[in-house]
Amino acid sequence: MVHALREAHRVLKPNGILVDLRPAAVHRRVGVVCNGDYRQLGSMREKFDDDWAANRAVARILHEGLFKTDWRTQFDCRRVMDTVDEFRSWVDDFVRLGDLPSHDWLIEEVESALKASRGKTKIVARGPLVMRVLRKLDVGGQ
Amino acid sequence: MALIVDPEQNEIRALERVADWRGKRVIEIGCGNGRLTLRLAGLGARVHAIDPDEESIRAGREGLPRRFARHVSYHAGQAEGLAFRTTSFDLAVFAWSL
């Protein structure tokens, strides 16, 4: 990660901007919305090792004087799905890429909630995103 | 059937606050299949989008709307060795990729 950030510094023009946008290291909440009412069913069981490693990489390039922090913000981001199959596909990707334990229990919760619901029901996974805006500092005339 | 990411468009609103993207040369590192790439192009940026996964790059190219054809180019490559000139971009974006 540090190498990738150094490469970004290399290709950026003087005073260029680096945007680091990614999910906050908190567990996403999953629920259903029916007739405007949200009901939470559970939380994902993510691992945050990669997030902490990314934070360390950013801290390192700041320490090296390659960038300075301009500003930082955090905001909510939702994923809205219509069917259990869509939710299962999303969770399966999540589990595979993140080397996570099975989330079949959560898929079953969602499936039960959809069966029991009356009217149009949507599945919602939500969690905050963090955006850091860094400004390139010149090092050795580069 | 549909999976909608960020229906409130909070992500793009936050990005709008970063800069005036119109005409800016942007490198997006870890673009996946180009979901955010198209949003950046929609803000007027000229985006070079990089991802190590060739399948994602292929999907991005196939899903590139004609109106963005001159604003977006997809490249398979590694973040640690970018095949671009030094000091050639106004902005670099790591979106869900660090």
gemmi code that builds the backbone of each chain (N, CA, C; Angstrom):
import gemmi

chains = {
    "A": [
        ("MET", (0.814, -1.214, 0.000), (0.000, 0.000, 0.000), (0.848, 1.265, 0.000)),
        ("VAL", (1.934, 1.238, 0.782), (2.812, 2.413, 0.820), (3.405, 2.653, -0.558)),
        ("HIS", (3.777, 1.559, -1.265), (4.351, 1.712, -2.613), (3.336, 2.331, -3.562)),
        ("ALA", (2.075, 1.905, -3.447), (1.029, 2.451, -4.318), (0.840, 3.948, -4.042)),
        ("LEU", (0.894, 4.326, -2.779), (0.740, 5.743, -2.426), (1.937, 6.559, -2.926)),
        ("ARG", (3.114, 5.960, -2.868), (4.302, 6.666, -3.400), (4.200, 6.837, -4.911)),
        ("GLU", (3.661, 5.826, -5.589), (3.464, 5.934, -7.035), (2.461, 7.039, -7.351)),
        ("ALA", (1.397, 7.103, -6.557), (0.413, 8.172, -6.759), (1.088, 9.536, -6.594)),
        ("HIS", (1.964, 9.636, -5.598), (2.705, 10.893, -5.391), (3.559, 11.212, -6.620)),
        ("ARG", (4.169, 10.196, -7.189), (5.032, 10.415, -8.360), (4.244, 10.966, -9.551)),
        ("VAL", (3.069, 10.391, -9.821), (2.346, 10.790, -11.039), (1.517, 12.061, -10.845)),
        ("LEU", (1.353, 12.481, -9.585), (0.577, 13.705, -9.357), (1.405, 14.948, -9.674)),
        ("LYS", (0.718, 15.954, -10.220), (1.361, 17.238, -10.439), (1.640, 17.907, -9.088)),
        ("PRO", (2.512, 18.899, -9.067), (2.727, 19.638, -7.821), (1.399, 20.159, -7.282)),
        ("ASN", (1.204, 20.020, -5.999), (-0.031, 20.471, -5.345), (-1.249, 19.612, -5.723)),
        ("GLY", (-1.001, 18.470, -6.361), (-2.099, 17.580, -6.757), (-2.806, 16.976, -5.548)),
        ("ILE", (-3.967, 16.408, -5.817), (-4.835, 15.914, -4.733), (-4.962, 14.402, -4.803)),
        ("LEU", (-4.826, 13.774, -3.644), (-5.077, 12.341, -3.526), (-6.344, 12.132, -2.690)),
        ("VAL", (-7.266, 11.346, -3.227), (-8.504, 11.038, -2.512), (-8.468, 9.574, -2.091)),
        ("ASP", (-8.621, 9.356, -0.794), (-8.693, 7.996, -0.244), (-10.120, 7.796, 0.257)),
        ("LEU", (-10.898, 7.013, -0.483), (-12.316, 6.813, -0.167), (-12.547, 5.335, 0.095)),
        ("ARG", (-13.039, 5.021, 1.282), (-13.273, 3.608, 1.601), (-14.215, 3.463, 2.792)),
        ("PRO", (-14.767, 2.269, 2.959), (-15.669, 2.068, 4.092), (-14.943, 2.275, 5.419)),
        ("ALA", (-15.650, 2.864, 6.367), (-15.102, 2.991, 7.720), (-14.982, 1.598, 8.333)),
        ("ALA", (-14.081, 1.482, 9.285), (-13.858, 0.178, 9.927), (-14.916, -0.066, 10.994)),
        ("VAL", (-16.139, -0.206, 10.538), (-17.254, -0.562, 11.431), (-18.097, -1.612, 10.719)),
        ("HIS", (-18.808, -2.411, 11.483), (-19.607, -3.479, 10.877), (-20.848, -2.906, 10.192)),
        ("ARG", (-21.056, -3.333, 8.938), (-22.247, -2.885, 8.208), (-23.499, -3.493, 8.821)),
        ("ARG", (-24.558, -2.705, 8.844), (-25.840, -3.187, 9.364), (-26.734, -3.601, 8.206)),
        ("VAL", (-27.458, -4.668, 8.410), (-28.332, -5.191, 7.356), (-29.758, -5.251, 7.893)),
        ("GLY", (-30.696, -4.813, 7.077), (-32.098, -4.848, 7.483), (-33.010, -4.821, 6.285)),
        ("VAL", (-34.298, -4.707, 6.542), (-35.272, -4.614, 5.451), (-36.113, -3.353, 5.652)),
        ("VAL", (-36.552, -2.806, 4.543), (-37.447, -1.648, 4.573), (-38.756, -2.057, 3.910)),
        ("CYS", (-39.868, -1.887, 4.651), (-41.180, -2.200, 4.099), (-42.111, -1.043, 4.450)),
        ("ASN", (-42.745, -0.501, 3.458), (-43.655, 0.641, 3.659), (-42.983, 1.766, 4.447)),
        ("GLY", (-41.723, 1.975, 4.168), (-40.995, 3.079, 4.796), (-40.426, 2.766, 6.165)),
        ("ASP", (-40.749, 1.582, 6.712), (-40.237, 1.221, 8.040), (-39.002, 0.335, 7.904)),
        ("TYR", (-37.932, 0.715, 8.597), (-36.687, -0.057, 8.569), (-36.630, -0.977, 9.777)),
        ("ARG", (-36.292, -2.230, 9.517), (-36.113, -3.178, 10.629), (-34.741, -3.825, 10.480)),
        ("GLN", (-33.897, -3.651, 11.501), (-32.555, -4.212, 11.430), (-32.591, -5.705, 11.740)),
        ("LEU", (-31.808, -6.471, 10.956), (-31.782, -7.929, 11.126), (-30.460, -8.419, 11.697)),
        ("GLY", (-29.408, -7.682, 11.481), (-28.104, -8.117, 11.994), (-26.987, -7.263, 11.444)),
        ("SER", (-25.776, -7.598, 11.854), (-24.598, -6.873, 11.372), (-23.631, -7.850, 10.728)),
        ("MET", (-22.948, -7.366, 9.705), (-21.911, -8.174, 9.057), (-20.752, -8.380, 10.043)),
        ("ARG", (-19.994, -9.436, 9.804), (-18.864, -9.727, 10.702), (-17.547, -9.578, 9.941)),
        ("GLU", (-17.297, -8.336, 9.495), (-16.080, -8.067, 8.735), (-14.840, -8.158, 9.624)),
        ("LYS", (-13.697, -8.368, 8.949), (-12.403, -8.216, 9.621), (-11.826, -6.878, 9.167)),
        ("PHE", (-11.103, -6.236, 10.056), (-10.625, -4.892, 9.736), (-9.107, -4.803, 9.596)),
        ("ASP", (-8.444, -5.943, 9.467), (-6.970, -5.927, 9.359), (-6.504, -5.063, 8.183)),
        ("ASP", (-7.174, -5.214, 7.021), (-6.768, -4.447, 5.836), (-7.002, -2.945, 6.040)),
        ("ASP", (-8.090, -2.609, 6.738), (-8.376, -1.182, 6.992), (-7.297, -0.574, 7.868)),
        ("TRP", (-6.907, -1.330, 8.888), (-5.875, -0.805, 9.784), (-4.528, -0.703, 9.060)),
        ("ALA", (-4.255, -1.668, 8.168), (-3.013, -1.598, 7.383), (-3.042, -0.383, 6.455)),
        ("ALA", (-4.198, -0.108, 5.869), (-4.321, 1.072, 4.996), (-4.124, 2.351, 5.808)),
        ("ASN", (-4.689, 2.382, 7.008), (-4.501, 3.568, 7.861), (-3.021, 3.772, 8.178)),
        ("ARG", (-2.329, 2.668, 8.449), (-0.892, 2.774, 8.748), (-0.114, 3.282, 7.529)),
        ("ALA", (-0.513, 2.805, 6.345), (0.178, 3.234, 5.114), (-0.015, 4.732, 4.889)),
        ("VAL", (-1.233, 5.197, 5.103), (-1.499, 6.633, 4.939), (-0.696, 7.429, 5.979)),
        ("ALA", (-0.695, 6.940, 7.210), (0.065, 7.633, 8.263), (1.542, 7.700, 7.892)),
        ("ARG", (2.029, 6.654, 7.278), (3.456, 6.622, 6.933), (3.807, 7.656, 5.863)),
        ("ILE", (2.974, 7.747, 4.810), (3.330, 8.726, 3.765), (3.141, 10.163, 4.255)),
        ("LEU", (2.239, 10.337, 5.212), (2.117, 11.668, 5.830), (3.377, 11.973, 6.631)),
        ("HIS", (3.835, 10.949, 7.360), (5.049, 11.105, 8.173), (6.267, 11.373, 7.291)),
        ("GLU", (6.281, 10.757, 6.104), (7.406, 10.951, 5.176), (7.379, 12.321, 4.509)),
        ("GLY", (6.277, 13.049, 4.695), (6.192, 14.390, 4.113), (5.804, 14.401, 2.646)),
        ("LEU", (5.221, 13.285, 2.167), (4.807, 13.247, 0.762), (3.481, 13.980, 0.552)),
        ("PHE", (2.645, 13.940, 1.568), (1.331, 14.588, 1.495), (1.028, 15.253, 2.834)),
        ("LYS", (0.065, 16.162, 2.783), (-0.525, 16.660, 4.027), (-2.034, 16.459, 3.918)),
        ("THR", (-2.697, 16.310, 5.067), (-4.142, 16.136, 5.052), (-4.823, 17.479, 4.840)),
        ("ASP", (-5.653, 17.574, 3.794), (-6.447, 18.785, 3.572), (-7.713, 18.733, 4.423)),
        ("TRP", (-8.480, 17.664, 4.274), (-9.676, 17.496, 5.086), (-10.158, 16.060, 5.022)),
        ("ARG", (-11.123, 15.761, 5.877), (-11.636, 14.402, 6.013), (-13.120, 14.503, 6.293)),
        ("THR", (-13.891, 13.572, 5.734), (-15.314, 13.558, 6.020), (-15.809, 12.124, 6.087)),
        ("GLN", (-16.975, 11.946, 6.652), (-17.578, 10.621, 6.779), (-19.068, 10.750, 6.463)),
        ("PHE", (-19.610, 9.805, 5.717), (-21.027, 9.886, 5.356), (-21.584, 8.479, 5.176)),
        ("ASP", (-22.904, 8.386, 5.198), (-23.568, 7.095, 5.121), (-23.642, 6.619, 3.669)),
        ("CYS", (-23.540, 5.323, 3.491), (-23.672, 4.744, 2.145), (-24.528, 3.489, 2.256)),
        ("ARG", (-25.583, 3.435, 1.456), (-26.487, 2.274, 1.496), (-26.379, 1.470, 0.209)),
        ("ARG", (-26.561, 0.174, 0.351), (-26.766, -0.705, -0.800), (-28.190, -1.223, -0.674)),
        ("VAL", (-28.956, -1.077, -1.724), (-30.353, -1.488, -1.688), (-30.563, -2.610, -2.698)),
        ("MET", (-31.153, -3.693, -2.219), (-31.357, -4.867, -3.069), (-32.814, -5.309, -3.020)),
        ("ASP", (-33.250, -5.920, -4.121), (-34.659, -6.339, -4.220), (-34.874, -7.781, -3.781)),
        ("THR", (-33.880, -8.640, -3.984), (-34.114, -10.072, -3.785), (-33.050, -10.707, -2.892)),
        ("VAL", (-33.399, -11.869, -2.353), (-32.438, -12.625, -1.535), (-31.244, -13.058, -2.398)),
        ("ASP", (-31.517, -13.392, -3.660), (-30.416, -13.809, -4.535), (-29.383, -12.693, -4.696)),
        ("GLU", (-29.845, -11.471, -4.843), (-28.916, -10.337, -4.951), (-28.120, -10.188, -3.655)),
        ("PHE", (-28.817, -10.314, -2.540), (-28.134, -10.180, -1.253), (-27.116, -11.303, -1.072)),
        ("ARG", (-27.532, -12.533, -1.424), (-26.619, -13.674, -1.277), (-25.376, -13.475, -2.134)),
        ("SER", (-25.562, -13.018, -3.362), (-24.431, -12.800, -4.268), (-23.475, -11.754, -3.687)),
        ("TRP", (-24.038, -10.678, -3.146), (-23.204, -9.620, -2.557), (-22.450, -10.168, -1.337)),
        ("VAL", (-23.150, -10.883, -0.475), (-22.522, -11.422, 0.735), (-21.457, -12.459, 0.369)),
        ("ASP", (-21.758, -13.304, -0.617), (-20.780, -14.321, -1.027), (-19.480, -13.677, -1.498)),
        ("ASP", (-19.597, -12.603, -2.280), (-18.397, -11.864, -2.721), (-17.636, -11.330, -1.520)),
        ("PHE", (-18.393, -10.783, -0.603), (-17.832, -10.204, 0.609), (-17.050, -11.254, 1.411)),
        ("VAL", (-17.675, -12.412, 1.570), (-17.078, -13.492, 2.353), (-15.819, -14.009, 1.657)),
        ("ARG", (-15.916, -14.160, 0.327), (-14.788, -14.709, -0.435), (-13.607, -13.735, -0.426)),
        ("LEU", (-13.868, -12.474, -0.741), (-12.777, -11.498, -0.851), (-12.178, -11.154, 0.510)),
        ("GLY", (-13.018, -11.168, 1.533), (-12.539, -10.781, 2.859), (-12.130, -11.947, 3.721)),
        ("ASP", (-12.203, -13.175, 3.146), (-11.862, -14.374, 3.918), (-12.640, -14.387, 5.240)),
        ("LEU", (-13.951, -14.196, 5.136), (-14.801, -14.072, 6.317), (-15.512, -15.387, 6.618)),
        ("PRO", (-16.009, -15.537, 7.839), (-16.820, -16.719, 8.153), (-18.145, -16.658, 7.393)),
        ("SER", (-18.795, -17.802, 7.288), (-20.077, -17.862, 6.589), (-21.074, -16.866, 7.189)),
        ("HIS", (-21.844, -16.230, 6.297), (-22.927, -15.339, 6.735), (-24.287, -15.934, 6.380)),
        ("ASP", (-24.332, -17.283, 6.297), (-25.608, -17.928, 5.947), (-26.707, -17.571, 6.937)),
        ("TRP", (-26.343, -17.416, 8.204), (-27.336, -17.039, 9.223), (-28.034, -15.728, 8.872)),
        ("LEU", (-27.266, -14.792, 8.304), (-27.843, -13.491, 7.970), (-28.720, -13.603, 6.713)),
        ("ILE", (-28.269, -14.432, 5.778), (-29.074, -14.655, 4.567), (-30.425, -15.286, 4.958)),
        ("GLU", (-30.371, -16.227, 5.909), (-31.621, -16.862, 6.363), (-32.532, -15.849, 7.058)),
        ("GLU", (-31.932, -14.951, 7.834), (-32.726, -13.895, 8.493), (-33.432, -13.033, 7.450)),
        ("VAL", (-32.680, -12.666, 6.424), (-33.251, -11.813, 5.378), (-34.357, -12.560, 4.643)),
        ("GLU", (-34.110, -13.828, 4.344), (-35.094, -14.638, 3.623), (-36.396, -14.723, 4.442)),
        ("SER", (-36.271, -14.975, 5.742), (-37.451, -15.069, 6.605), (-38.203, -13.747, 6.644)),
        ("ALA", (-37.444, -12.654, 6.753), (-38.083, -11.333, 6.834), (-38.848, -11.028, 5.553)),
        ("LEU", (-38.290, -11.401, 4.419), (-38.974, -11.133, 3.143), (-40.241, -11.969, 3.027)),
        ("LYS", (-40.160, -13.232, 3.473), (-41.340, -14.105, 3.391), (-42.468, -13.583, 4.278)),
        ("ALA", (-42.075, -13.031, 5.423), (-43.090, -12.584, 6.386), (-43.639, -11.202, 6.057)),
        ("SER", (-42.978, -10.503, 5.160), (-43.382, -9.112, 4.930), (-44.574, -9.032, 3.984)),
        ("ARG", (-45.318, -7.971, 4.150), (-46.433, -7.699, 3.244), (-46.099, -6.421, 2.501)),
        ("GLY", (-46.283, -6.440, 1.212), (-45.966, -5.255, 0.417), (-44.537, -5.294, -0.081)),
        ("LYS", (-44.181, -4.263, -0.786), (-42.868, -4.174, -1.409), (-41.798, -4.021, -0.330)),
        ("THR", (-40.832, -4.932, -0.325), (-39.782, -4.904, 0.696), (-38.414, -4.864, 0.029)),
        ("LYS", (-37.549, -4.040, 0.546), (-36.179, -3.925, 0.028), (-35.200, -4.344, 1.116)),
        ("ILE", (-34.077, -4.901, 0.670), (-32.999, -5.271, 1.591), (-31.981, -4.131, 1.574)),
        ("VAL", (-31.545, -3.739, 2.761), (-30.624, -2.597, 2.849), (-29.407, -2.983, 3.676)),
        ("ALA", (-28.220, -2.754, 3.110), (-26.963, -2.883, 3.867), (-26.374, -1.485, 3.957)),
        ("ARG", (-26.059, -1.061, 5.157), (-25.583, 0.313, 5.306), (-24.375, 0.389, 6.219)),
        ("GLY", (-23.506, 1.354, 5.890), (-22.325, 1.599, 6.702), (-21.677, 2.885, 6.235)),
        ("PRO", (-20.932, 3.547, 7.095), (-20.328, 4.819, 6.699), (-19.120, 4.645, 5.790)),
        ("LEU", (-18.917, 5.628, 4.927), (-17.687, 5.733, 4.138), (-16.859, 6.876, 4.710)),
        ("VAL", (-15.550, 6.711, 4.651), (-14.631, 7.775, 5.072), (-13.888, 8.271, 3.846)),
        ("MET", (-13.815, 9.573, 3.705), (-13.040, 10.145, 2.596), (-11.974, 11.076, 3.156)),
        ("ARG", (-10.718, 10.775, 2.815), (-9.606, 11.644, 3.209), (-9.079, 12.333, 1.961)),
        ("VAL", (-8.864, 13.610, 2.058), (-8.337, 14.376, 0.926), (-6.945, 14.850, 1.308)),
        ("LEU", (-5.944, 14.357, 0.574), (-4.548, 14.684, 0.869), (-3.979, 15.562, -0.248)),
        ("ARG", (-3.106, 16.464, 0.121), (-2.487, 17.381, -0.844), (-1.011, 17.008, -1.010)),
        ("LYS", (-0.568, 16.903, -2.247), (0.829, 16.529, -2.515), (1.781, 17.628, -2.060)),
        ("LEU", (2.793, 17.211, -1.365), (3.883, 18.110, -1.003), (5.089, 17.755, -1.862)),
        ("ASP", (5.804, 18.752, -2.298), (6.967, 18.480, -3.143), (8.131, 17.968, -2.296)),
        ("VAL", (8.768, 16.936, -2.813), (9.934, 16.372, -2.143), (11.078, 16.358, -3.139)),
        ("GLY", (12.145, 17.032, -2.826), (13.319, 17.022, -3.682), (13.045, 17.541, -5.078)),
        ("GLY", (12.123, 18.518, -5.173), (11.861, 19.148, -6.459), (10.976, 18.348, -7.377)),
        ("GLN", (10.467, 17.157, -6.927), (9.612, 16.349, -7.805), (8.193, 16.873, -7.814)),
    ],
    "B": [
        ("MET", (-35.038, -6.880, -10.952), (-33.939, -7.088, -10.017), (-32.927, -5.954, -10.143)),
        ("ALA", (-32.463, -5.461, -9.000), (-31.482, -4.377, -9.058), (-30.738, -4.271, -7.747)),
        ("LEU", (-29.466, -3.980, -7.858), (-28.672, -3.635, -6.681), (-28.253, -2.184, -6.875)),
        ("ILE", (-28.710, -1.332, -6.011), (-28.397, 0.092, -6.146), (-27.436, 0.485, -5.038)),
        ("VAL", (-26.298, 1.039, -5.440), (-25.307, 1.497, -4.468), (-25.483, 2.997, -4.270)),
        ("ASP", (-25.634, 3.399, -3.027), (-25.680, 4.811, -2.669), (-26.778, 5.576, -3.411)),
        ("PRO", (-28.043, 5.158, -3.206), (-29.130, 5.859, -3.909), (-29.227, 7.337, -3.555)),
        ("GLU", (-28.733, 7.706, -2.370), (-28.783, 9.123, -1.971), (-27.679, 9.950, -2.633)),
        ("GLN", (-26.736, 9.246, -3.315), (-25.626, 9.924, -4.001), (-24.749, 10.724, -3.037)),
        ("ASN", (-24.601, 10.226, -1.818), (-23.724, 10.889, -0.842), (-22.271, 10.858, -1.308)),
        ("GLU", (-21.909, 9.744, -1.936), (-20.526, 9.580, -2.394), (-20.160, 10.648, -3.427)),
        ("ILE", (-21.011, 10.807, -4.407), (-20.684, 11.763, -5.473), (-20.752, 13.197, -4.944)),
        ("ARG", (-21.659, 13.439, -3.990), (-21.720, 14.789, -3.400), (-20.431, 15.111, -2.643)),
        ("ALA", (-19.891, 14.100, -1.945), (-18.626, 14.311, -1.233), (-17.496, 14.568, -2.230)),
        ("LEU", (-17.494, 13.815, -3.324), (-16.437, 14.008, -4.327), (-16.543, 15.380, -4.998)),
        ("GLU", (-17.763, 15.854, -5.176), (-17.937, 17.187, -5.780), (-17.272, 18.267, -4.940)),
        ("ARG", (-17.196, 18.010, -3.632), (-16.602, 19.013, -2.738), (-15.075, 19.052, -2.835)),
        ("VAL", (-14.487, 17.994, -3.405), (-13.020, 17.888, -3.437), (-12.414, 18.896, -4.402)),
        ("ALA", (-13.026, 19.027, -5.571), (-12.431, 19.870, -6.613), (-13.459, 20.131, -7.701)),
        ("ASP", (-13.126, 21.069, -8.564), (-13.866, 21.203, -9.811), (-13.214, 20.203, -10.769)),
        ("TRP", (-13.919, 19.122, -11.050), (-13.314, 18.008, -11.779), (-13.275, 18.240, -13.290)),
        ("ARG", (-13.948, 19.287, -13.759), (-14.067, 19.471, -15.212), (-12.701, 19.640, -15.883)),
        ("GLY", (-12.416, 18.770, -16.821), (-11.178, 18.839, -17.591), (-9.947, 18.354, -16.852)),
        ("LYS", (-10.100, 17.928, -15.611), (-8.934, 17.489, -14.832), (-8.493, 16.084, -15.274)),
        ("ARG", (-7.189, 15.880, -15.264), (-6.641, 14.539, -15.533), (-6.613, 13.770, -14.216)),
        ("VAL", (-7.337, 12.655, -14.199), (-7.524, 11.891, -12.971), (-7.051, 10.457, -13.178)),
        ("ILE", (-6.327, 9.942, -12.207), (-6.005, 8.521, -12.221), (-6.788, 7.867, -11.080)),
        ("GLU", (-7.573, 6.872, -11.453), (-8.328, 6.129, -10.442), (-7.641, 4.784, -10.269)),
        ("ILE", (-7.160, 4.534, -9.085), (-6.342, 3.346, -8.820), (-7.186, 2.313, -8.087)),
        ("GLY", (-7.420, 1.183, -8.758), (-8.312, 0.163, -8.210), (-9.748, 0.455, -8.600)),
        ("CYS", (-9.990, 0.537, -9.901), (-11.301, 1.006, -10.382), (-12.357, -0.089, -10.411)),
        ("GLY", (-11.951, -1.360, -10.250), (-12.931, -2.447, -10.370), (-13.582, -2.414, -11.743)),
        ("ASN", (-14.897, -2.574, -11.773), (-15.585, -2.568, -13.075), (-16.035, -1.172, -13.502)),
        ("GLY", (-15.598, -0.152, -12.767), (-15.795, 1.218, -13.244), (-17.020, 1.941, -12.702)),
        ("ARG", (-17.578, 1.447, -11.600), (-18.763, 2.122, -11.047), (-18.467, 3.591, -10.750)),
        ("LEU", (-17.380, 3.840, -10.002), (-17.062, 5.224, -9.641), (-16.438, 5.973, -10.824)),
        ("THR", (-15.747, 5.231, -11.678), (-15.125, 5.848, -12.857), (-16.146, 6.656, -13.643)),
        ("LEU", (-17.313, 6.060, -13.854), (-18.344, 6.740, -14.639), (-18.872, 7.968, -13.900)),
        ("ARG", (-18.919, 7.880, -12.576), (-19.369, 9.046, -11.808), (-18.351, 10.193, -11.936)),
        ("LEU", (-17.068, 9.850, -11.910), (-16.047, 10.890, -12.070), (-16.108, 11.491, -13.477)),
        ("ALA", (-16.311, 10.632, -14.463), (-16.454, 11.134, -15.841), (-17.673, 12.042, -15.939)),
        ("GLY", (-18.725, 11.695, -15.207), (-19.928, 12.521, -15.194), (-19.685, 13.898, -14.602)),
        ("LEU", (-18.660, 14.006, -13.760), (-18.291, 15.313, -13.201), (-17.401, 16.098, -14.157)),
        ("GLY", (-17.042, 15.473, -15.283), (-16.250, 16.174, -16.292), (-14.782, 15.824, -16.297)),
        ("ALA", (-14.385, 14.852, -15.450), (-12.966, 14.483, -15.389), (-12.579, 13.603, -16.587)),
        ("ARG", (-11.301, 13.638, -16.903), (-10.740, 12.703, -17.892), (-10.003, 11.639, -17.088)),
        ("VAL", (-10.562, 10.450, -17.084), (-10.141, 9.440, -16.112), (-9.350, 8.315, -16.765)),
        ("HIS", (-8.173, 8.063, -16.221), (-7.426, 6.846, -16.536), (-7.657, 5.902, -15.360)),
        ("ALA", (-8.365, 4.812, -15.618), (-8.788, 3.915, -14.550), (-7.974, 2.623, -14.608)),
        ("ILE", (-7.363, 2.281, -13.456), (-6.414, 1.161, -13.389), (-6.942, 0.088, -12.452)),
        ("ASP", (-6.783, -1.154, -12.845), (-7.102, -2.250, -11.926), (-6.261, -3.466, -12.326)),
        ("PRO", (-5.796, -4.244, -11.339), (-4.994, -5.424, -11.685), (-5.835, -6.562, -12.275)),
        ("ASP", (-7.137, -6.513, -12.076), (-7.999, -7.607, -12.515), (-8.472, -7.360, -13.952)),
        ("GLU", (-7.948, -8.147, -14.890), (-8.248, -7.917, -16.304), (-9.727, -8.120, -16.611)),
        ("GLU", (-10.361, -9.023, -15.868), (-11.791, -9.261, -16.097), (-12.613, -8.016, -15.748)),
        ("SER", (-12.230, -7.365, -14.647), (-12.921, -6.120, -14.273), (-12.702, -5.038, -15.327)),
        ("ILE", (-11.475, -4.967, -15.830), (-11.174, -3.969, -16.862), (-12.009, -4.231, -18.115)),
        ("ARG", (-12.121, -5.504, -18.469), (-12.932, -5.859, -19.638), (-14.391, -5.447, -19.403)),
        ("ALA", (-14.900, -5.724, -18.200), (-16.288, -5.359, -17.880), (-16.467, -3.838, -17.940)),
        ("GLY", (-15.465, -3.118, -17.441), (-15.529, -1.659, -17.486), (-15.585, -1.150, -18.911)),
        ("ARG", (-14.737, -1.706, -19.764), (-14.721, -1.270, -21.174), (-16.048, -1.573, -21.850)),
        ("GLU", (-16.582, -2.756, -21.547), (-17.844, -3.149, -22.198), (-19.010, -2.281, -21.717)),
        ("GLY", (-18.926, -1.816, -20.491), (-20.025, -1.021, -19.947), (-19.838, 0.479, -20.109)),
        ("LEU", (-18.823, 0.871, -20.871), (-18.529, 2.306, -21.011), (-19.517, 2.959, -21.983)),
        ("PRO", (-20.341, 3.872, -21.489), (-21.283, 4.546, -22.391), (-20.541, 5.357, -23.451)),
        ("ARG", (-21.121, 5.434, -24.615), (-20.465, 6.121, -25.728), (-20.138, 7.577, -25.379)),
        ("ARG", (-21.032, 8.192, -24.578), (-20.804, 9.621, -24.276), (-19.537, 9.858, -23.452)),
        ("PHE", (-19.030, 8.786, -22.807), (-17.805, 8.932, -22.013), (-16.572, 8.356, -22.713)),
        ("ALA", (-16.748, 7.934, -23.956), (-15.666, 7.216, -24.636), (-14.375, 8.034, -24.707)),
        ("ARG", (-14.503, 9.341, -24.827), (-13.302, 10.186, -24.928), (-12.798, 10.641, -23.566)),
        ("HIS", (-13.544, 10.322, -22.537), (-13.185, 10.806, -21.196), (-12.618, 9.711, -20.292)),
        ("VAL", (-12.795, 8.467, -20.694), (-12.394, 7.357, -19.823), (-11.535, 6.370, -20.604)),
        ("SER", (-10.434, 5.962, -20.007), (-9.695, 4.828, -20.581), (-9.332, 3.870, -19.451)),
        ("TYR", (-9.541, 2.598, -19.713), (-9.285, 1.557, -18.721), (-7.953, 0.874, -19.027)),
        ("HIS", (-7.202, 0.581, -17.976), (-5.902, -0.070, -18.134), (-5.756, -1.163, -17.075)),
        ("ALA", (-5.307, -2.328, -17.505), (-4.950, -3.364, -16.531), (-3.541, -3.064, -16.045)),
        ("GLY", (-3.355, -3.013, -14.746), (-2.023, -2.712, -14.234), (-1.989, -2.695, -12.721)),
        ("GLN", (-0.782, -2.601, -12.211), (-0.561, -2.632, -10.760), (-0.359, -1.217, -10.220)),
        ("ALA", (-0.917, -0.967, -9.051), (-0.799, 0.351, -8.425), (0.648, 0.678, -8.080)),
        ("GLU", (1.451, -0.373, -7.857), (2.834, -0.149, -7.422), (3.768, 0.209, -8.577)),
        ("GLY", (3.278, 0.101, -9.814), (4.122, 0.428, -10.969), (3.281, 1.036, -12.072)),
        ("LEU", (2.927, 2.294, -11.911), (2.012, 2.937, -12.866), (2.762, 3.319, -14.142)),
        ("ALA", (2.162, 2.968, -15.269), (2.803, 3.235, -16.561), (2.418, 4.624, -17.065)),
        ("PHE", (2.686, 5.622, -16.223), (2.351, 6.998, -16.604), (3.510, 7.912, -16.229)),
        ("ARG", (3.589, 9.022, -16.942), (4.665, 9.966, -16.720), (4.572, 10.597, -15.332)),
        ("THR", (5.700, 10.980, -14.821), (5.765, 11.714, -13.558), (5.049, 13.059, -13.704)),
        ("THR", (4.383, 13.484, -12.653), (3.656, 14.765, -12.577), (2.717, 14.982, -13.767)),
        ("SER", (1.870, 13.987, -14.034), (0.972, 14.099, -15.187), (-0.510, 14.116, -14.818)),
        ("PHE", (-0.843, 14.003, -13.517), (-2.257, 13.976, -13.125), (-2.566, 15.066, -12.092)),
        ("ASP", (-3.782, 15.595, -12.200), (-4.247, 16.588, -11.223), (-4.733, 15.918, -9.944)),
        ("LEU", (-5.397, 14.761, -10.105), (-5.946, 14.060, -8.937), (-5.712, 12.565, -9.062)),
        ("ALA", (-5.524, 11.926, -7.914), (-5.446, 10.463, -7.850), (-6.518, 9.993, -6.876)),
        ("VAL", (-7.264, 8.978, -7.290), (-8.363, 8.495, -6.448), (-8.150, 7.018, -6.130)),
        ("PHE", (-8.113, 6.718, -4.844), (-8.173, 5.324, -4.385), (-9.580, 5.131, -3.835)),
        ("ALA", (-10.426, 4.487, -4.601), (-11.806, 4.310, -4.149), (-12.018, 2.849, -3.753)),
        ("TRP", (-12.174, 2.627, -2.466), (-12.385, 1.293, -1.921), (-11.224, 0.376, -2.296)),
        ("SER", (-10.016, 0.931, -2.439), (-8.931, 0.101, -2.957), (-7.665, 0.142, -2.126)),
        ("LEU", (-7.558, 1.009, -1.141), (-6.342, 0.994, -0.317), (-6.415, -0.132, 0.701)),
    ],
}
model = gemmi.Model(1)
for chain_id, residues in chains.items():
    chain = gemmi.Chain(chain_id)
    for i, (resn, *xyz) in enumerate(residues, 1):
        res = gemmi.Residue()
        res.name, res.seqid = resn, gemmi.SeqId(i, " ")
        for name, pos in zip(("N", "CA", "C"), xyz):
            atom = gemmi.Atom()
            atom.name, atom.element = name, gemmi.Element(name[0])
            atom.pos, atom.b_iso = gemmi.Position(*pos), 0.0
            res.add_atom(atom)
        chain.add_residue(res)
    model.add_chain(chain)
structure = gemmi.Structure()
structure.add_model(model)
structure.setup_entities()
